[in-house]
Amino acid sequence: MRGDTQQIFVSMIVYMAVVIGIGLYFAKRANESSENFFLGGRSLGPLVTAMSAEASDMSGWLLMGLPGVAYWYGLSDAIWTAIGLAAGTYINWLFVAKRLHNYSVIAGDSITLPDFFSNRFKEKNKVIMTISAVFILVFFTVYASSCFVTVGKLFSTLFGFKYQFMMIAGAAFVLVYTFLGGFLAESASDTMQAFVMIIALVTILAVGTVAAGGVASVIENARSIPGFFEFFGIASPALGADGNQLVVNGLPQFNEAGRYGLYTVLSTLAWGLGYFGMPQVLLRFMAIRNADELKTSRRIATVWVLISLVAAVAIGIIGRSLFPTDLSTYSESESIFIVLSSNLLPAMLAGFVMAGILAATISSSDSYLLIAASAFSKNIYQHLIKKDATDEQVMKISRMMLLIISAIGIIIALDENSVIFTIVSFAWAGFGATFGPITIFSLFWKRTTREGAIAGMLSGGVMVFIWKLILKPMGGIFGVYELLPAFIISCIFIYAVSKMTEEPSDEIQNEFEMAKNK
């Protein structure tokens, strides 16, 4: 290992030690009860609520996936995704956060999202809870695998070790950390990691801009590539028989620019719909100590998201200017942040900056693992399999599920050619379509029925698979991002089935009014 690589390694080890320290600090309190382990005893302040929500949401794709899209395809695909995400973030905090917090307390003091849906509709046989838990297990396992891919790419690119070994080592680290401290440790470290992530992004943005000769030079280079610097066009890298981008006389080759029409723009903006169904974000709304502090959280979260997304997209554009031929496949392009950091910064500083990638990965994967484990232990094991399970037994089952989910995630992540952005987009669509519509209808339409909720979740979740695997490959109008049609179909099913079934009971309607007026 070279001297500069050793310094990077030492910096990242120091960072990982701090994260483990946080887990140990919160371990005792977290293990006092399942409520503390899964929801932190509803004790989060506004800063921790905002920063941990966004850090756990953005994951490694913010520092690797999104810059990779910008590096490979240019501005349009990345910026319209960013605009959709920024709008979704703000609207979710503005309309959903306070209502969900208050309603989750009123509806049986719910501590997980499946708990809330089940309690909201006064279920006795826990069908909604079971469906919710199953979808959470499926999509969070996929999500966790994207984080493991990020870690594997990070360490294999930096240190030259085999991807699979590095991916498994990273997954093991995340697993140990999640075992220790639960939700409190996760939220506290996610707050620290949110600061690390934004500092890393802004640092590379500034240093990269200077190295590329300034903003004007970056824009000039981007405009020289067909479709690369357009809102309604998209670059198309010319590929050779081996799948790598062609290089002629030291210059990367591109085909004619593709068209990025209104239909595609709407498809990409649909990323913002996903926020209404993201358990890791919605859980923070439920966990804040005082609903009145959510206004402060909203402002913090919105500013963080705007700065981070703009920086991530710009880094991809700058990377194509500085290192036009270094990354020759879409999968490799997701390493542009690493390439910029290791080439433009002193080794020790590069290590801390690239800890931002590790921060993003840890802050997301621990959330995914924890929520998925709680979905099984609290919502399936305790409510269906062993109804008299003690808190201690629930905690043991949770840790067992952490191991199982991690193992499946590792198997999914074994392919080193996996594209982080693609994996994340599928899981994002799954959550957005399964839980987004029912969250909105549950909070804002009193006439929503239990049958409508079941129909909406099943139709939305299943349609994501049908559209992605069967319809989307046909192209044409079916090329739209699967979240958009699945979200619409779920809304239609919720409304139609609710109208066709008996009105909710007076108890349910009274609780709805209490949450509305609180």
VOSE-892252 format. One line per 2 residues: their letters; for each residue x, y, z of C-alpha. Coordinates in steps of 0.2 Angstrom, whole numbers, plus 5000, padded with zeros to 4 digits. Layout:
BEGIN
a> X/Y/Z; ...
//
This chain:
BEGIN
mr> 5000/5000/5000; 5007/5017/4995
gd> 5011/5031/5007; 4996/5042/5001
tq> 4985/5027/5001; 4990/5023/5019
qi> 4986/5040/5025; 4968/5039/5016
fv> 4966/5022/5025; 4971/5029/5042
sm> 4959/5044/5040; 4945/5032/5036
iv> 4949/5020/5051; 4948/5035/5063
ym> 4931/5040/5056; 4925/5022/5058
av> 4931/5022/5076; 4921/5037/5080
vi> 4906/5030/5073; 4908/5014/5083
gi> 4911/5025/5098; 4894/5033/5096
gl> 4886/5015/5095; 4894/5010/5111
yf> 4888/5026/5119; 4870/5023/5115
ak> 4870/5005/5117; 4864/5004/5135
ra> 4850/5016/5133; 4845/5008/5116
ne> 4843/4991/5124; 4832/4996/5138
ss> 4817/4993/5128; 4811/4989/5110
en> 4804/5007/5109; 4821/5014/5113
ff> 4829/5002/5101; 4817/5006/5086
lg> 4811/5024/5089; 4823/5032/5102
gr> 4809/5034/5114; 4802/5049/5103
sl> 4816/5060/5110; 4824/5067/5094
gp> 4827/5086/5093; 4824/5096/5077
lv> 4842/5096/5071; 4845/5077/5073
ta> 4828/5074/5066; 4831/5084/5050
ms> 4849/5078/5047; 4847/5060/5051
ae> 4832/5059/5040; 4841/5066/5025
as> 4857/5057/5028; 4848/5040/5030
dm> 4838/5044/5014; 4851/5050/5002
sg> 4864/5035/5005; 4879/5032/4995
wl> 4870/5036/4979; 4871/5055/4983
lm> 4890/5054/4982; 4892/5040/4969
gl> 4876/5037/4960; 4870/5054/4956
pg> 4888/5061/4951; 4889/5045/4940
va> 4873/5049/4931; 4879/5067/4928
yw> 4897/5061/4922; 4889/5048/4910
yg> 4873/5056/4903; 4876/5074/4907
ls> 4865/5087/4915; 4847/5083/4911
da> 4844/5066/4919; 4853/5071/4935
iw> 4846/5088/4937; 4828/5083/4934
ta> 4830/5069/4947; 4837/5082/4959
ig> 4823/5094/4956; 4810/5081/4959
la> 4819/5075/4975; 4821/5093/4982
ag> 4802/5097/4979; 4797/5080/4987
ty> 4808/5083/5002; 4800/5100/5005
in> 4782/5095/5002; 4784/5079/5013
wl> 4791/5090/5028; 4777/5103/5025
fv> 4762/5093/5024; 4765/5075/5031
ak> 4777/5077/5045; 4767/5085/5059
rl> 4751/5076/5054; 4760/5059/5055
hn> 4769/5063/5071; 4752/5067/5080
ys> 4742/5053/5072; 4755/5040/5076
vi> 4754/5045/5095; 4735/5045/5094
ag> 4734/5028/5084; 4740/5017/5098
ds> 4757/5026/5101; 4763/5017/5085
it> 4782/5015/5084; 4784/5007/5067
lp> 4776/5012/5050; 4766/4995/5049
df> 4761/4998/5067; 4753/5015/5062
fs> 4744/5008/5047; 4737/4994/5056
nr> 4732/5005/5071; 4725/5018/5060
fk> 4712/5006/5053; 4709/4997/5070
ek> 4714/4980/5063; 4711/4964/5072
nk> 4719/4951/5060; 4734/4962/5056
vi> 4733/4960/5037; 4739/4978/5033
mt> 4753/4976/5046; 4759/4959/5038
is> 4758/4966/5020; 4768/4982/5025
av> 4781/4971/5034; 4784/4960/5019
fi> 4786/4974/5007; 4798/4983/5019
lv> 4808/4967/5021; 4809/4965/5002
ff> 4813/4983/4997; 4825/4986/5011
tv> 4835/4971/5008; 4837/4977/4990
ya> 4841/4995/4997; 4854/4988/5009
ss> 4863/4979/4995; 4865/4995/4986
cf> 4874/5002/5001; 4885/4986/5001
vt> 4889/4989/4983; 4895/5007/4987
vg> 4907/5001/5001; 4914/4988/4989
kl> 4917/5000/4975; 4924/5013/4987
fs> 4937/5001/4995; 4942/4991/4979
tl> 4944/5008/4970; 4955/5015/4983
fg> 4965/5001/4989; 4965/4989/4974
fk> 4958/4974/4985; 4945/4962/4977
yq> 4928/4970/4976; 4919/4956/4984
fm> 4930/4955/5000; 4929/4974/5002
mi> 4910/4973/5000; 4908/4959/5013
ag> 4920/4968/5026; 4909/4984/5024
aa> 4893/4975/5027; 4900/4967/5042
fv> 4905/4984/5049; 4888/4991/5046
lv> 4880/4976/5054; 4891/4977/5070
yt> 4887/4995/5072; 4868/4993/5070
fl> 4868/4979/5083; 4876/4990/5096
gg> 4865/5006/5097; 4849/5004/5087
fl> 4839/5020/5082; 4847/5032/5094
ae> 4865/5028/5089; 4859/5028/5071
sa> 4851/5045/5072; 4865/5053/5082
sd> 4879/5046/5070; 4868/5050/5055
tm> 4868/5068/5060; 4887/5069/5061
qa> 4887/5060/5044; 4876/5072/5036
fv> 4888/5086/5041; 4902/5075/5034
mi> 4893/5072/5018; 4889/5090/5014
ia> 4906/5096/5019; 4914/5082/5007
lv> 4902/5088/4993; 4906/5106/4994
ti> 4924/5103/4996; 4926/5093/4980
la> 4914/5105/4971; 4926/5120/4975
vg> 4942/5111/4973; 4936/5103/4957
tv> 4930/5119/4949; 4947/5128/4952
aa> 4956/5113/4945; 4945/5113/4930
gg> 4949/5132/4926; 4933/5139/4934
va> 4915/5138/4930; 4916/5145/4913
sv> 4929/5132/4907; 4918/5118/4915
ie> 4902/5124/4905; 4912/5126/4889
na> 4918/5108/4890; 4901/5102/4894
rs> 4893/5111/4880; 4906/5103/4868
ip> 4898/5086/4871; 4882/5083/4861
gf> 4867/5084/4873; 4878/5084/4889
fe> 4873/5102/4895; 4855/5102/4891
ff> 4839/5102/4901; 4830/5093/4886
gi> 4843/5083/4878; 4854/5069/4885
as> 4872/5063/4880; 4874/5046/4873
pa> 4892/5039/4875; 4898/5028/4860
lg> 4903/5011/4866; 4914/4998/4859
ad> 4911/4980/4857; 4918/4977/4874
gn> 4905/4989/4882; 4918/5003/4886
ql> 4917/5020/4880; 4927/5023/4864
vv> 4942/5035/4865; 4950/5043/4849
ng> 4965/5054/4851; 4963/5055/4869
lp> 4945/5061/4868; 4929/5051/4874
qf> 4917/5048/4859; 4898/5052/4860
ne> 4884/5048/4848; 4871/5061/4843
ag> 4862/5069/4857; 4846/5060/4863
ry> 4830/5069/4866; 4824/5072/4884
gl> 4805/5077/4881; 4792/5082/4893
yt> 4786/5064/4896; 4804/5059/4901
vl> 4805/5075/4912; 4789/5070/4921
st> 4795/5052/4923; 4811/5059/4932
la> 4802/5072/4942; 4792/5057/4949
wg> 4807/5053/4960; 4800/5066/4972
lg> 4784/5055/4975; 4795/5042/4983
yf> 4797/5053/4999; 4779/5050/5004
gm> 4783/5032/5007; 4800/5031/5013
pq> 4800/5022/5030; 4817/5029/5036
vl> 4811/5047/5033; 4793/5045/5040
lr> 4800/5036/5055; 4810/5052/5060
fm> 4793/5062/5059; 4786/5050/5072
ai> 4802/5051/5083; 4804/5069/5086
rn> 4801/5075/5104; 4789/5089/5099
ad> 4779/5091/5083; 4780/5110/5084
el> 4799/5108/5081; 4796/5101/5064
kt> 4796/5118/5056; 4814/5120/5061
sr> 4818/5103/5055; 4810/5106/5038
ri> 4820/5122/5035; 4836/5113/5040
at> 4832/5098/5029; 4827/5108/5014
vw> 4843/5118/5014; 4854/5103/5016
vl> 4845/5094/5002; 4847/5108/4990
is> 4865/5111/4993; 4869/5092/4992
lv> 4860/5089/4976; 4867/5103/4967
aa> 4884/5099/4972; 4882/5081/4968
va> 4876/5085/4950; 4890/5098/4947
ig> 4903/5086/4953; 4899/5074/4939
ii> 4899/5088/4926; 4916/5094/4933
gr> 4923/5076/4933; 4919/5074/4914
sl> 4930/5090/4911; 4945/5084/4922
fp> 4945/5066/4919; 4936/5063/4903
td> 4942/5046/4899; 4946/5038/4916
ls> 4929/5030/4918; 4924/5020/4903
ty> 4908/5011/4909; 4892/5017/4917
se> 4896/5007/4932; 4914/5014/4933
se> 4907/5032/4932; 4900/5031/4949
si> 4918/5032/4956; 4920/5049/4949
fi> 4919/5057/4967; 4933/5045/4972
vl> 4944/5049/4957; 4942/5068/4961
ss> 4946/5066/4979; 4961/5055/4978
nl> 4968/5066/4964; 4965/5084/4970
lp> 4967/5083/4988; 4981/5079/5000
am> 4980/5061/5005; 4975/5064/5023
la> 4961/5076/5018; 4956/5065/5004
gf> 4953/5051/5017; 4941/5062/5027
vm> 4932/5068/5012; 4930/5050/5006
ag> 4924/5046/5023; 4909/5056/5017
il> 4905/5041/5005; 4907/5029/5020
aa> 4896/5041/5030; 4882/5041/5017
ti> 4883/5022/5016; 4882/5019/5035
ss> 4869/5032/5038; 4857/5023/5025
sd> 4861/5005/5028; 4859/5005/5046
sy> 4842/5013/5044; 4837/5000/5031
ll> 4843/4985/5042; 4835/4992/5058
ia> 4818/4996/5050; 4818/4979/5040
as> 4822/4969/5056; 4809/4979/5066
af> 4796/4975/5053; 4798/4957/5055
sk> 4801/4956/5074; 4788/4968/5080
ni> 4775/4967/5066; 4776/4948/5061
yq> 4784/4939/5075; 4776/4948/5090
hl> 4759/4951/5082; 4757/4935/5072
ik> 4769/4921/5077; 4771/4924/5096
kd> 4759/4936/5103; 4765/4935/5121
at> 4783/4938/5116; 4793/4948/5128
de> 4803/4963/5124; 4819/4953/5126
qv> 4813/4940/5114; 4808/4953/5101
mk> 4826/4961/5103; 4834/4944/5100
is> 4823/4940/5084; 4828/4958/5078
rm> 4846/4954/5079; 4843/4937/5070
ml> 4834/4946/5056; 4848/4959/5055
li> 4860/4944/5051; 4848/4936/5038
is> 4844/4952/5029; 4863/4957/5028
ai> 4867/4940/5021; 4854/4941/5007
gi> 4859/4959/5004; 4877/4953/5002
ii> 4872/4940/4989; 4863/4953/4979
al> 4878/4964/4980; 4891/4951/4974
de> 4891/4957/4956; 4904/4971/4955
ns> 4896/4978/4939; 4880/4983/4949
vi> 4875/5001/4946; 4871/5009/4962
ft> 4858/5021/4955; 4849/5007/4946
iv> 4847/4997/4962; 4842/5012/4972
sf> 4829/5018/4959; 4820/5001/4960
aw> 4819/5001/4979; 4814/5019/4979
ag> 4800/5016/4967; 4794/5001/4978
fg> 4793/5011/4994; 4785/5026/4985
at> 4771/5016/4977; 4768/5004/4991
fg> 4767/5016/5005; 4767/5034/4998
pi> 4748/5034/4992; 4742/5025/5008
ti> 4752/5037/5019; 4744/5052/5010
fs> 4726/5045/5010; 4727/5039/5028
lf> 4732/5056/5034; 4721/5067/5024
wk> 4706/5057/5018; 4694/5052/5032
rt> 4684/5041/5020; 4699/5029/5017
tr> 4694/5011/5022; 4705/4996/5028
eg> 4700/4987/5011; 4706/5002/5001
ai> 4722/5003/5010; 4725/4984/5007
ag> 4721/4986/4989; 4732/5002/4987
ml> 4747/4994/4995; 4746/4978/4985
sg> 4742/4986/4968; 4756/4999/4970
gv> 4769/4986/4976; 4765/4973/4963
mv> 4764/4986/4949; 4782/4991/4952
fi> 4788/4974/4948; 4776/4972/4933
wk> 4781/4989/4926; 4800/4986/4929
li> 4802/4968/4923; 4788/4966/4910
lk> 4782/4983/4903; 4797/4994/4904
pm> 4808/4983/4893; 4795/4986/4879
gg> 4801/5005/4878; 4790/5019/4871
if> 4777/5025/4883; 4782/5011/4894
gv> 4799/5018/4897; 4793/5029/4911
ye> 4800/5027/4928; 4790/5013/4937
ll> 4786/5024/4952; 4775/5036/4942
pa> 4762/5023/4935; 4763/5012/4951
fi> 4759/5027/4962; 4744/5033/4951
is> 4737/5015/4951; 4739/5013/4970
ci> 4729/5030/4972; 4715/5024/4960
fi> 4714/5008/4970; 4713/5016/4987
ya> 4700/5028/4981; 4689/5016/4971
vs> 4689/5002/4984; 4686/5014/4999
km> 4671/5021/4989; 4664/5004/4986
te> 4666/4998/5004; 4658/5003/5021
ep> 4663/5019/5029; 4676/5018/5043
sd> 4669/5016/5061; 4665/5031/5072
ei> 4680/5027/5082; 4692/5028/5067
qn> 4684/5044/5061; 4685/5052/5078
ef> 4704/5048/5079; 4706/5056/5062
em> 4698/5072/5068; 4709/5072/5083
ak> 4725/5071/5073; 4718/5084/5061
nk> 4715/5096/5074; 4730/5093/5086
//
